[in-house]
Amino acid sequence: MDFFLTEEQKMFQAMVRDFATNVVKPEAARIDEEGKFPAEIFKKAAELGLFGITIDEKYGGSGGDYLSMTICCEELARASGGLAAIFLANLSLACYPIYKFGSEEQKQKYVAPIARGEKICCFVLTEPGAGSDAGATLTTATREGDKIVINGNKIFITNGAEASIAVVFATEDKSKGTRGISAFIVESDTPGYSVGKLEHKMGIHGSSTAELVFENCKIPISNQLGEPGRGLRYAMESIDSSRVTVAAQALGISQAAFDDALAYSQTRVQFGKPLAQHQAIQWMLADMATQIDAARLLVYRAAWLKDKGLPYMKEAAMAKLYAAEVSSFVTNKALQIHGGYGYCRDYPMERYLRDAKITEIYEGTSEMQRMTIARALTTQ
């Protein structure tokens, strides 16, 4: 196995890191404090082509590999967990099913402007009674002539407040259970489409988390995505893909917290010597560094498998599970090393800790990842 990035990947990583360090990081505290969508930074990221990394050139992208997208998410998360959430939910989650299962007309109409950063897309699956149990979807899609009418409420939709394109999952035939769920592309200016409650979250501020309401929302039949009744399969495949980038987000937050904790421990003097010379702190740093390295290997392996067209569902779940739990561990220890200063907003430690927690929840909780891994192990 080759543990080294290609020269092209290294150059891309350096470019994104420079952008994250010099453009995003100086604004990260403000984004967190204000909780507003960072429109100017989003525009600059789009100008760099970050929202079309894995999209073919004929649809406005650069045709890069999935590992490069993973690297991008990691680097963005080192600067801002919120911006990383906007990025991954837009490209690796919401755009994915249109790019993978959409018709040529749908790709030209919807994927191209997303790749160019002209439009934002959201993935509309979760409902009040259908979180981890996505098959319990109650939102309905009814055919009326040449239209499909959607009714229902969706919650916890990342980028929901800003998105102009939504991939919506709804039930066409309840008698078929999960096989009655289909996927649809809905534009936000369609009558009957509205943004409801905006969540006030613990972390990843700047990334909206919204309720979307559909009241007799009529779309053309041509906006059905893929085959009828295959919606849940499309959703799960999209989530598998996005789990790798969520793992990368967790990894980036971990790395940022570790870097700051290491630097602080080398300058903060207590009992006559820097914290880094105290064994208790050294052991914390050693555990943090080891776990971050292990997480990175899992994350990059999952991305590599996807790029090779090999099965990666179990590996994506492993990467997401481990990287997310490492992120909570590392950010907690990093704050501990900072002591009282880490608890104050003058330092980014408490932000890292708040941003890290969501990675154990969205794109499937840690408990769901364990179920996925166990199922894969016991059905081989």
URTAWO-V78577 format. One record per residue. RES is the residue in one letter. PHI is phi as a letter, one per 40 degrees, with the letter a starting at -180 (999 if undefined). D_CENTER is the distance of its C-alpha to the mean C-alpha in Angstrom with 1 decimal. Layout:
RES_PHI_D_CENTER / RES_PHI_D_CENTER
This chain:
M_999_27.0 / D_c_26.3 / F_c_24.3 / F_b_24.4 / L_c_22.3 / T_c_24.3 / E_c_25.8 / E_c_23.7 / Q_c_20.4 / K_c_22.1 / M_c_23.0 / F_c_19.5 / Q_d_18.1 / A_c_21.0 / M_c_20.4 / V_c_16.8 / R_c_18.0 / D_c_20.9 / F_c_18.9 / A_c_16.6 / T_c_19.8 / N_c_22.1 / V_b_20.3 / V_c_17.2 / K_d_18.5 / P_c_21.7 / E_b_19.9 / A_c_17.3 / A_c_19.8 / R_c_20.9 / I_d_17.4 / D_c_17.0 / E_c_20.6 / E_c_20.7 / G_g_17.4 / K_b_17.8 / F_d_15.5 / P_c_16.3 / A_c_17.9 / E_c_19.9 / I_c_17.2 / F_d_15.1 / K_c_18.4 / K_c_19.1 / A_c_15.8 / A_c_16.7 / E_c_20.2 / L_c_19.1 / G_g_17.5 / L_c_14.0 / F_c_12.7 / G_b_15.0 / I_d_14.7 / T_c_14.8 / I_c_16.8 / D_d_20.6 / E_d_22.8 / K_c_24.7 / Y_b_21.7 / G_g_21.1 / G_c_18.9 / S_b_19.9 / G_g_19.7 / G_c_18.1 / D_c_16.8 / Y_c_13.6 / L_c_14.4 / S_c_14.6 / M_c_11.1 / T_c_10.1 / I_c_12.7 / C_c_11.5 / C_c_8.1 / E_c_10.5 / E_c_13.0 / L_c_11.2 / A_c_10.1 / R_c_13.8 / A_c_14.8 / S_a_12.4 / G_c_9.6 / G_c_9.5 / L_c_9.6 / A_c_6.7 / A_c_4.6 / I_d_7.0 / F_c_6.7 / L_c_3.7 / A_c_4.6 / N_c_7.9 / L_c_8.5 / S_c_7.1 / L_b_7.0 / A_c_9.7 / C_c_11.8 / Y_d_12.0 / P_c_14.6 / I_c_16.7 / Y_c_16.9 / K_c_17.6 / F_b_19.8 / G_c_21.0 / S_c_24.5 / E_d_25.6 / E_c_26.3 / Q_c_22.9 / K_c_21.3 / Q_c_23.7 / K_c_23.3 / Y_b_19.6 / V_c_17.7 / A_d_19.9 / P_c_19.4 / I_c_15.6 / A_c_16.0 / R_c_18.5 / G_g_16.5 / E_c_19.1 / K_b_17.1 / I_b_13.7 / C_b_12.5 / C_b_11.0 / F_b_10.8 / V_b_13.7 / L_b_14.4 / T_c_14.8 / E_b_18.3 / P_d_20.4 / G_b_22.0 / A_a_19.3 / G_b_16.3 / S_c_16.2 / D_c_19.2 / A_c_17.7 / G_c_21.1 / A_c_22.8 / T_d_21.6 / L_b_24.5 / T_d_23.5 / T_b_26.2 / A_b_26.8 / T_b_30.5 / R_c_32.3 / E_b_35.0 / G_g_36.8 / D_c_34.6 / K_b_31.9 / I_b_29.2 / V_b_29.1 / I_b_25.9 / N_b_26.4 / G_i_24.2 / N_b_21.7 / K_b_18.0 / I_b_16.1 / F_f_12.9 / I_c_11.5 / T_c_8.7 / N_g_10.6 / G_c_13.5 / A_c_16.1 / E_b_15.7 / A_c_14.9 / S_b_18.0 / I_b_16.9 / A_b_15.7 / V_c_15.4 / V_b_17.3 / F_b_18.4 / A_a_21.9 / T_c_25.0 / E_c_27.8 / D_a_30.1 / K_c_29.8 / S_c_32.6 / K_c_30.4 / G_g_27.8 / T_c_24.4 / R_c_26.2 / G_c_26.8 / I_c_23.2 / S_b_22.5 / A_b_19.8 / F_a_20.7 / I_b_19.7 / V_b_20.7 / E_c_21.3 / S_c_21.0 / D_c_24.7 / T_c_25.9 / P_d_28.5 / G_g_27.4 / Y_b_23.7 / S_a_23.0 / V_c_20.5 / G_c_21.6 / K_c_20.8 / L_b_18.2 / E_c_17.0 / H_c_18.1 / K_c_15.7 / M_c_16.3 / G_a_13.6 / I_f_10.7 / H_c_13.5 / G_g_13.5 / S_c_10.5 / S_c_12.5 / T_b_12.3 / A_b_15.2 / E_c_17.7 / L_b_18.7 / V_b_22.3 / F_b_24.1 / E_b_27.9 / N_f_29.8 / C_c_27.2 / K_b_28.9 / I_b_27.3 / P_c_29.2 / I_d_29.2 / S_c_28.0 / N_c_24.6 / Q_c_24.2 / L_c_21.5 / G_g_23.0 / E_c_25.6 / P_d_26.4 / G_g_25.5 / R_b_22.8 / G_d_19.9 / L_c_18.8 / R_c_18.9 / Y_c_16.8 / A_c_14.2 / M_c_14.3 / E_c_14.2 / S_c_11.1 / I_c_9.4 / D_d_11.1 / S_c_9.8 / S_c_6.0 / R_d_7.2 / V_c_8.4 / T_c_5.7 / V_c_4.6 / A_c_8.3 / A_c_8.6 / Q_c_7.0 / A_c_9.6 / L_c_12.0 / G_c_12.1 / I_c_12.7 / S_d_15.3 / Q_c_16.9 / A_c_17.3 / A_c_18.9 / F_c_21.1 / D_d_22.3 / D_c_23.3 / A_c_25.0 / L_c_26.9 / A_c_28.2 / Y_c_29.2 / S_c_31.0 / Q_c_33.0 / T_b_34.3 / R_c_34.7 / V_b_38.2 / Q_a_39.3 / F_f_42.6 / G_g_43.7 / K_a_40.9 / P_d_37.2 / L_d_34.8 / A_c_33.7 / Q_c_37.3 / H_c_37.1 / Q_d_36.4 / A_d_34.3 / I_c_31.8 / Q_d_32.1 / W_c_31.2 / M_d_28.1 / L_c_27.1 / A_c_28.0 / D_c_25.9 / M_c_22.8 / A_c_23.3 / T_c_24.0 / Q_c_21.0 / I_c_18.6 / D_c_20.5 / A_c_20.3 / A_c_16.5 / R_c_16.2 / L_c_18.6 / L_c_16.7 / V_c_13.4 / Y_c_15.5 / R_c_17.7 / A_c_15.1 / A_c_14.1 / W_c_17.8 / L_c_18.7 / K_c_16.5 / D_c_18.1 / K_c_21.5 / G_g_21.0 / L_c_21.6 / P_d_20.4 / Y_a_17.3 / M_d_16.2 / K_c_17.9 / E_c_16.8 / A_c_13.1 / A_c_13.8 / M_c_15.9 / A_c_13.5 / K_c_10.8 / L_d_13.9 / Y_c_15.6 / A_c_13.1 / A_c_12.0 / E_c_15.7 / V_c_16.7 / S_c_14.6 / S_c_16.4 / F_c_19.6 / V_c_19.5 / T_c_18.6 / N_c_21.4 / K_c_23.8 / A_c_23.1 / L_c_23.9 / Q_c_27.0 / I_c_28.2 / H_c_28.2 / G_g_30.1 / G_c_30.9 / Y_c_29.5 / G_c_26.0 / Y_c_26.2 / C_c_27.0 / R_c_24.8 / D_c_26.8 / Y_b_24.6 / P_c_20.7 / M_d_20.9 / E_c_20.5 / R_c_17.4 / Y_d_15.8 / L_c_16.9 / R_c_15.6 / D_c_12.1 / A_c_12.1 / K_d_13.1 / I_c_10.1 / T_c_8.5 / E_c_11.7 / I_b_11.2 / Y_c_8.3 / E_f_7.6 / G_g_11.2 / T_c_13.2 / S_d_14.9 / E_c_17.9 / M_c_16.5 / Q_c_15.4 / R_c_19.1 / M_c_20.4 / T_c_18.7 / I_c_20.0 / A_c_23.4 / R_c_23.7 / A_c_23.2 / L_c_25.7 / T_c_28.3 / T_b_28.4 / Q_c_29.0
